[in-house]
């Protein structure tokens, strides 16, 4: 434990955490820019760094980006991130009512508590889950991935669109060497495709390039800004007592939902906000500047960060799109996420968990000190930022392997991502399918080879069979329910 503490509190590590948190807050405070974009663009810059250092920086960015959206959501009614959409419902009305400092103070305090609660669960639960997962067989892991894919499709706006998006992600993950047999397939004569499509150009194209095109369109919604003042920003002991139940409940909801693959912080904040409204003695105040609404939304969306890291570190299953990028980053830096990570490199796991805790602490201080001028960032026309972001997209894609092929892949997936946005095709199932399919195929191949090509153990092993049944029920239940209603 002492070497881990020495590492976490070394000047270099503290600088990385502070830098990552600060960059995340700044990007999160600018509507249109996202944490996924920041981490995808920053990943090439970490290639020369030691693996744990790189992941500490990226996790700090993750924490900061989720928190930063609170500022513009409250002062400008413009959620910097999707996770802050629910905060606008009560944060902005409270700020317009003359209490911007109070609204921001409640949100920042709730964000800190949510991060702390989820970190406690990360520290307590990740190890035991990894110990159990260490005894799972290849068919169990295959069934687990299938259940994650079914769950992602289930929580999409349209289950059919979610399934199709996940299937497209699987299709684009197939070119190159088969993870099960090593055979080269679906390269269409292009030597560059022998290694398949790399995660980084695909991610940058889908998220960053799509946002660049939207920025260049210049269709920005103008909202009157609220003058910032700091009155009431610090929560009193009475505030902590009055909102304690809501803080804990919303943090638990955010942690739980964050741990479910493919759902994300925005769903956690909606769920916590809904529960808080139904449990409130004054539900009529929600949407008009309710303190309970701000606390529920911000506690849940920050708690989802720690929740999402639990399946990522323990089983190698990403809980959100950002976690899918982090999964790719860990592989690039030689850290294999999943049960073996706890055995082979436990110091890295505890270092990443500690970095998340320190990032939450720094987030509180950085946001309190800089909320005033951070709100001015949203006033910068976004189409002015587009050229710089485009340059980083090209540099990041080319720097992965020093070849133009990855730049063309990035541009192609930029067009694909833009088309998916236009037809309301969800991006999250696509990315999760792209990331998880090689894991599923590798384990399916290992299971078939160890059982003479038989799929029967998939239905005779209790854990695998249970997950397959749950997956089928998640897919069939909405269909049967619609048929019954008709």
Number of C-alpha atoms within 10 A of each C-alpha: 9 7 10 17 12 11 17 21 15 11 11 12 19 19 13 21 30 23 19 26 33 23 21 28 31 25 27 32 31 27 20 21 24 25 26 23 23 24 26 29 22 19 22 20 15 17 15 9 11 11 18 19 21 20 26 25 28 32 26 30 32 29 33 34 33 31 33 32 32 37 36 32 27 32 30 25 26 27 26 31 26 21 27 31 20 26 32 27 21 25 35 28 20 24 25 18 12 15 23 25 24 21 30 31 23 26 28 28 20 32 31 22 25 33 31 22 24 32 25 14 17 25 16 12 15 22 19 14 17 23 16 12 17 17 10 15 15 22 25 26 24 25 25 22 26 21 23 23 25 25 23 26 27 23 16 20 12 14 19 14 17 25 23 17 25 26 18 16 22 21 15 18 22 20 18 21 17 19 19 18 11 9 10 16 16 15 16 9 9 9 10 14 19 18 14 19 20 18 21 23 28 26 26 31 30 27 21 28 27 21 24 24 16 16 20 15 11 12 11 13 6 10 11 9 19 19 15 17 16 16 13 15 19 16 14 10 8 9 12 15 11 12 16 15 12 24 27 18 18 33 34 23 25 37 32 20 28 32 26 21 28 31 24 26 30 23 21 30 34 21 18 29 27 18 17 23 19 11 11 15 9 11 14 10 15 19 19 15 22 20 19 22 31 33 33 36 38 37 38 38 35 36 36 37 31 29 32 31 29 31 26 23 28 26 24 23 29 29 28 28 24 27 26 27 24 24 24 21 25 18 12 15 18 11 20 19 23 20 25 19 20 23 14 12 13 14 17 19 23 18 22 24 23 20 27 31 22 21 29 26 18 22 28 19 11 16 23 18 11 13 22 17 10 19 25 16 16 22 15 10 14 22 18 12 14 18 13 11 19 17 10 17 27 21 16 24 31 19 16 18 12 12 12 14 16 24 23 16 18 29 22 17 21 25 16 17 25 22 14 17 14 9 8 12 20 21 19 24 33 29 27 28 28 26 22 24 24 17 18 23 20 17 22 23 19 19 23 18 12 11 12 8 12 11 13 12 15 22 16 11 13 12 17 23 18 17 22 22 13 17 21 13 14 19 19 12 12 13 13 12 10 9 9 8 6 6
